Amino acid sequence: MVAAPSQRQLRVGELIRRVLADVLACDNIHDPDLSGVSVTVGEVRTSPDLRRACVHVTPLGGGNSEAVIAALNRNAGSLRHTLNKVMTLKHSPKLTFVYDTTFDQIEETRRLFAQPAVRRDTGGGDA
């Protein structure tokens, strides 16, 4: 069983998410795979010791996600350096970027709720 994240993990993760979202919105990373690409930072999960951070991202429109995530992981060092300038943590977390599947899960949930049997059971329709 995995323990729930602590309040400190949640606060640090949210701060990292905000900083990375701002940095990626400014388009200051000089990588051809990231040039002109809008990236949504959905969530950041930190390890209990705050030395590692898993950053869940989605390129706008979801297209070319493998290349964008590979480019972000290539540039993780410079992004980590930028975090160091903004945040005052004892240790700067090692960043790992992964594709955020939350939006896919939301669509699957909507599809399930649209089924006639489920709508009937939840009182959402006359099916």
RODREN-175369 format. One line per field, with one value per residue: residue in three letters; residue number from 1; x, y, z of N, C-alpha, C in turn. Coordinates in Angstrom, 1 decimal, always signed. Layout:
<atoms>
rest ala ...;
nr NUM ...;
n.xx X ...;
n.yy Y ...;
n.zz Z ...;
ca.xx X ...;
ca.yy Y ...;
ca.zz Z ...;
c.xx X ...;
c.yy Y ...;
c.zz Z ...;
</atoms>
This chain:
<atoms>
rest met val ala ala pro ser gln arg gln leu arg val gly glu leu ile arg arg val leu ala asp val leu ala cys asp asn ile his asp pro asp leu ser gly val ser val thr val gly glu val arg thr ser pro asp leu arg arg ala cys val his val thr pro leu gly gly gly asn ser glu ala val ile ala ala leu asn arg asn ala gly ser leu arg his thr leu asn lys val met thr leu lys his ser pro lys leu thr phe val tyr asp thr thr phe asp gln ile glu glu thr arg arg leu phe ala gln pro ala val arg arg asp thr gly gly gly asp ala;
nr 1 2 3 4 5 6 7 8 9 10 11 12 13 14 15 16 17 18 19 20 21 22 23 24 25 26 27 28 29 30 31 32 33 34 35 36 37 38 39 40 41 42 43 44 45 46 47 48 49 50 51 52 53 54 55 56 57 58 59 60 61 62 63 64 65 66 67 68 69 70 71 72 73 74 75 76 77 78 79 80 81 82 83 84 85 86 87 88 89 90 91 92 93 94 95 96 97 98 99 100 101 102 103 104 105 106 107 108 109 110 111 112 113 114 115 116 117 118 119 120 121 122 123 124 125 126 127;
n.xx +0.8 +0.6 +1.5 -0.3 +0.5 +2.3 +1.4 +3.5 +4.7 +2.7 +2.4 +5.0 +5.0 +3.0 +4.0 +6.3 +4.9 +3.6 +5.8 +7.2 +5.1 +5.0 +7.6 +7.6 +5.6 +6.7 +8.4 +11.3 +13.1 +15.5 +15.1 +14.5 +12.3 +10.6 +10.0 +7.6 +5.6 +2.8 +2.6 +0.9 +1.1 +0.0 +0.2 +2.4 +4.2 +5.9 +8.7 +8.9 +11.2 +11.6 +13.5 +13.1 +11.0 +8.1 +6.8 +3.8 +2.8 +1.1 +1.1 -0.4 -3.3 -2.4 -0.8 +2.2 +3.4 +5.4 +7.8 +7.9 +7.9 +10.3 +12.0 +11.6 +12.6 +15.3 +16.0 +15.8 +17.7 +18.4 +15.9 +15.7 +17.7 +16.6 +14.4 +15.9 +16.7 +14.3 +13.0 +13.4 +14.7 +16.2 +17.3 +17.4 +14.9 +15.2 +14.0 +11.6 +9.8 +6.6 +3.9 +0.7 -2.1 -4.5 -6.5 -7.3 -8.5 -10.6 -12.2 -12.8 -14.4 -16.5 -17.6 -18.4 -20.4 -22.3 -23.5 -26.5 -27.5 -26.1 -26.8 -29.5 -29.3 -28.1 -30.0 -30.0 -31.3 -33.9 -33.5;
n.yy -1.2 +2.2 +5.1 +8.1 +11.3 +13.8 +16.9 +18.8 +17.6 +17.9 +20.8 +21.6 +20.2 +21.6 +24.1 +23.7 +22.9 +25.3 +27.0 +25.6 +25.7 +28.4 +28.9 +27.2 +28.4 +30.8 +30.1 +29.8 +27.8 +26.5 +24.4 +22.6 +20.8 +21.7 +24.2 +26.6 +25.0 +24.4 +23.5 +21.7 +21.6 +19.3 +18.0 +17.6 +15.2 +14.5 +12.9 +11.4 +12.4 +14.7 +14.8 +13.9 +14.6 +13.9 +15.0 +15.5 +16.0 +17.4 +17.9 +20.6 +19.8 +17.2 +16.1 +14.7 +13.9 +12.1 +13.1 +15.6 +15.1 +13.7 +15.7 +17.5 +15.9 +15.8 +18.4 +18.7 +19.3 +22.1 +23.1 +22.3 +23.9 +26.4 +26.2 +26.1 +28.8 +30.1 +28.8 +28.0 +25.5 +22.8 +20.7 +20.5 +19.1 +16.2 +16.2 +14.4 +13.8 +12.9 +11.5 +12.9 +11.2 +12.0 +13.4 +11.6 +9.7 +11.1 +11.4 +8.7 +8.2 +10.0 +8.7 +6.3 +7.2 +8.1 +5.8 +4.0 +2.3 +3.1 +5.8 +5.4 +4.2 +6.2 +8.1 +9.9 +9.8 +8.5 +6.0;
n.zz +0.0 -0.9 +0.7 +1.3 -0.1 +1.7 +3.3 +2.8 +0.6 -1.3 -1.4 -2.3 -4.7 -6.1 -6.2 -7.8 -10.1 -10.9 -11.4 -13.4 -15.4 -15.9 -16.9 -19.2 -20.6 -21.4 -23.4 -23.3 -23.7 -25.6 -27.8 -30.7 -30.8 -28.9 -29.7 -30.2 -29.1 -27.1 -23.7 -21.3 -17.8 -15.8 -13.3 -10.5 -8.9 -6.0 -4.5 -1.1 +0.2 -1.3 -3.3 -5.9 -8.6 -10.4 -13.3 -14.8 -18.0 -20.8 -24.3 -26.0 -27.6 -27.8 -29.7 -31.1 -28.7 -27.7 -28.8 -27.6 -24.8 -24.7 -25.4 -23.2 -21.2 -22.0 -21.6 -18.8 -16.9 -17.3 -16.8 -14.1 -13.0 -13.4 -11.6 -9.2 -9.1 -8.5 -6.4 -2.9 -1.8 +0.1 -1.3 -4.8 -6.8 -8.8 -12.1 -13.8 -16.7 -17.8 -19.8 -19.3 -18.4 -17.5 -18.9 -20.9 -19.2 -18.2 -20.5 -21.0 -18.7 -19.1 -21.4 -20.3 -18.4 -20.2 -21.2 -21.7 -19.6 -17.3 -17.2 -16.6 -14.0 -12.5 -12.6 -14.7 -17.1 -19.4 -20.2;
ca.xx +0.0 +1.3 +1.1 -0.7 +1.5 +2.2 +1.1 +4.7 +4.9 +1.7 +2.7 +6.2 +4.6 +2.2 +4.9 +7.0 +4.0 +3.4 +7.1 +7.4 +4.1 +5.4 +8.8 +7.2 +4.7 +7.6 +9.2 +12.7 +13.9 +16.0 +15.1 +13.5 +11.1 +9.7 +9.7 +6.2 +4.7 +2.2 +2.6 +0.1 +1.6 -1.2 +0.4 +3.8 +4.3 +7.3 +9.1 +8.8 +12.4 +11.6 +14.6 +12.6 +9.7 +7.6 +6.0 +2.8 +2.6 +0.4 +1.2 -1.7 -3.8 -1.9 +0.0 +3.7 +3.7 +6.6 +8.9 +7.8 +8.3 +11.7 +12.7 +11.6 +13.6 +16.6 +16.2 +15.4 +18.8 +18.2 +14.6 +16.0 +18.5 +15.6 +13.7 +16.8 +16.7 +13.0 +12.6 +14.4 +14.7 +17.5 +17.8 +16.7 +14.5 +15.5 +12.8 +11.3 +8.6 +5.8 +2.7 -0.4 -3.2 -5.8 -7.5 -7.8 -9.3 -11.8 -13.0 -13.4 -15.4 -17.7 -18.2 -19.1 -21.6 -23.2 -24.1 -27.9 -27.7 -25.5 -27.7 -30.7 -29.0 -27.8 -31.2 -29.7 -32.0 -35.1 -33.2;
ca.yy +0.0 +3.4 +6.2 +9.4 +12.4 +14.7 +18.3 +19.4 +17.1 +18.6 +22.2 +21.7 +19.8 +22.6 +25.2 +23.3 +22.9 +26.7 +27.6 +25.0 +26.2 +29.8 +28.8 +26.6 +29.4 +31.9 +29.6 +30.2 +26.6 +26.5 +23.1 +22.6 +20.0 +22.5 +25.5 +26.9 +24.0 +24.7 +22.3 +21.8 +20.9 +18.9 +17.6 +17.2 +14.3 +14.5 +11.8 +11.8 +13.3 +15.9 +14.8 +13.6 +15.1 +13.4 +16.0 +15.0 +17.1 +17.1 +19.0 +21.1 +19.0 +15.8 +15.6 +14.7 +13.9 +11.4 +14.0 +16.7 +14.5 +13.4 +17.0 +18.0 +15.2 +16.3 +19.8 +18.7 +19.9 +23.5 +23.4 +22.2 +25.1 +27.5 +26.0 +26.5 +30.3 +30.6 +28.1 +27.8 +24.1 +22.3 +20.0 +20.7 +17.8 +15.7 +16.2 +13.4 +14.2 +11.8 +12.0 +13.0 +10.5 +12.4 +13.8 +10.4 +9.0 +11.9 +11.0 +7.4 +8.3 +10.5 +7.7 +5.3 +7.8 +8.3 +4.6 +4.0 +1.6 +3.9 +6.9 +5.0 +3.9 +7.5 +9.1 +11.0 +9.7 +7.6 +4.8;
ca.zz +0.0 -1.0 +1.6 +0.7 +0.0 +2.9 +2.9 +2.3 -0.8 -2.1 -1.5 -3.1 -6.1 -6.7 -6.5 -9.0 -11.3 -11.3 -11.9 -14.7 -16.3 -16.3 -17.8 -20.5 -21.4 -21.9 -24.5 -23.1 -23.9 -27.0 -28.4 -31.8 -30.5 -28.0 -30.2 -30.6 -28.6 -25.8 -22.9 -20.0 -16.7 -15.1 -11.9 -10.1 -7.7 -5.5 -3.6 +0.3 +0.5 -2.2 -4.2 -7.2 -9.0 -11.6 -13.9 -15.7 -19.0 -22.1 -25.3 -26.4 -28.7 -27.6 -30.8 -31.0 -27.3 -27.5 -29.0 -26.6 -23.5 -24.8 -25.4 -21.9 -20.4 -22.4 -21.0 -17.4 -16.2 -17.4 -16.0 -12.7 -12.7 -13.3 -10.4 -8.2 -9.0 -8.0 -5.2 -1.9 -1.2 +0.5 -2.5 -6.0 -7.2 -10.2 -12.8 -14.8 -17.4 -18.3 -20.4 -18.4 -18.9 -16.9 -19.9 -21.5 -18.2 -18.2 -21.7 -20.7 -17.7 -19.8 -22.2 -19.4 -17.9 -21.3 -21.5 -21.2 -18.3 -16.3 -17.0 -15.9 -12.6 -11.9 -12.7 -15.7 -18.4 -19.4 -21.0;
c.xx +0.9 +0.7 +0.7 +0.4 +1.2 +1.8 +2.3 +4.9 +3.9 +2.0 +3.9 +5.8 +3.9 +3.1 +5.8 +6.2 +3.8 +4.7 +7.3 +6.4 +4.5 +6.6 +8.4 +6.4 +5.6 +8.4 +10.6 +13.6 +14.3 +16.2 +14.1 +12.3 +10.1 +9.4 +8.3 +5.2 +4.1 +2.1 +1.8 +0.8 +0.5 -0.9 +1.9 +3.7 +5.7 +7.5 +9.0 +10.0 +12.5 +12.8 +14.3 +11.2 +9.3 +6.5 +5.1 +2.5 +1.8 +0.6 -0.2 -2.2 -3.4 -1.0 +1.5 +4.1 +5.0 +7.8 +9.0 +8.3 +9.8 +12.5 +12.7 +12.6 +15.0 +17.0 +15.9 +16.5 +18.6 +16.9 +14.9 +16.8 +17.6 +14.8 +14.6 +16.8 +15.4 +12.7 +13.7 +14.2 +16.1 +18.1 +16.8 +16.2 +14.9 +14.2 +12.7 +9.9 +7.9 +4.5 +1.5 -1.6 -4.5 -6.9 -8.1 -8.8 -10.7 -12.8 -13.6 -14.5 -16.7 -18.4 -19.0 -20.4 -22.6 -23.9 -25.6 -28.1 -27.1 -26.3 -29.0 -30.4 -28.6 -28.9 -30.9 -30.4 -33.1 -34.8 -33.7;
c.yy +1.2 +4.5 +7.4 +10.4 +13.3 +16.1 +19.0 +18.9 +17.8 +20.0 +22.4 +21.3 +20.9 +23.8 +24.9 +23.3 +24.4 +27.3 +27.0 +25.5 +27.6 +29.7 +28.2 +27.6 +30.5 +31.4 +29.9 +29.0 +26.5 +25.0 +23.1 +21.8 +20.7 +23.9 +25.7 +25.9 +24.5 +23.5 +22.6 +21.0 +20.6 +18.7 +17.3 +16.4 +14.2 +13.3 +12.3 +12.7 +14.5 +15.9 +14.5 +14.1 +14.5 +14.4 +15.5 +16.2 +16.5 +18.2 +19.4 +20.4 +17.5 +15.3 +15.7 +14.6 +13.2 +12.3 +15.1 +16.2 +14.2 +14.7 +17.6 +17.2 +15.5 +17.6 +19.8 +19.4 +21.5 +23.9 +23.3 +23.4 +26.3 +27.4 +26.4 +28.1 +30.8 +30.0 +28.0 +26.5 +23.7 +21.5 +20.3 +19.3 +17.5 +15.5 +15.0 +13.7 +13.0 +12.3 +11.9 +12.3 +10.9 +12.7 +12.6 +9.7 +9.8 +11.5 +9.7 +7.4 +8.9 +9.5 +6.7 +5.9 +8.0 +7.0 +4.6 +3.4 +2.4 +5.2 +6.6 +4.8 +5.2 +8.5 +10.2 +10.8 +8.7 +6.3 +3.5;
c.zz +0.0 -0.1 +0.8 +0.8 +1.2 +2.3 +2.3 +0.8 -1.7 -2.4 -2.5 -4.6 -6.8 -7.1 -7.7 -10.2 -11.8 -11.9 -13.3 -15.8 -16.8 -17.3 -19.1 -21.3 -22.0 -23.1 -24.5 -23.4 -25.4 -27.5 -29.5 -31.6 -29.6 -28.5 -30.7 -30.1 -27.2 -25.0 -21.6 -19.0 -15.8 -13.6 -11.7 -8.9 -7.3 -4.6 -2.1 +0.7 -0.4 -3.1 -5.7 -7.4 -10.3 -12.2 -15.0 -16.7 -20.2 -23.1 -25.7 -27.7 -28.6 -28.7 -30.6 -29.6 -27.0 -27.7 -28.0 -25.3 -23.6 -24.8 -24.0 -21.0 -20.7 -21.7 -19.5 -16.6 -16.2 -16.7 -14.5 -12.2 -12.5 -12.0 -9.2 -8.0 -8.3 -6.6 -4.2 -1.2 -0.8 -0.6 -3.7 -6.5 -8.6 -10.9 -13.8 -15.4 -18.0 -18.9 -19.4 -19.0 -18.3 -17.9 -20.6 -20.5 -18.1 -19.3 -21.5 -19.7 -18.3 -20.7 -21.4 -18.9 -19.0 -21.7 -20.9 -19.8 -17.1 -16.1 -16.3 -14.4 -11.9 -11.9 -13.7 -17.0 -18.3 -20.1 -20.4;
</atoms>
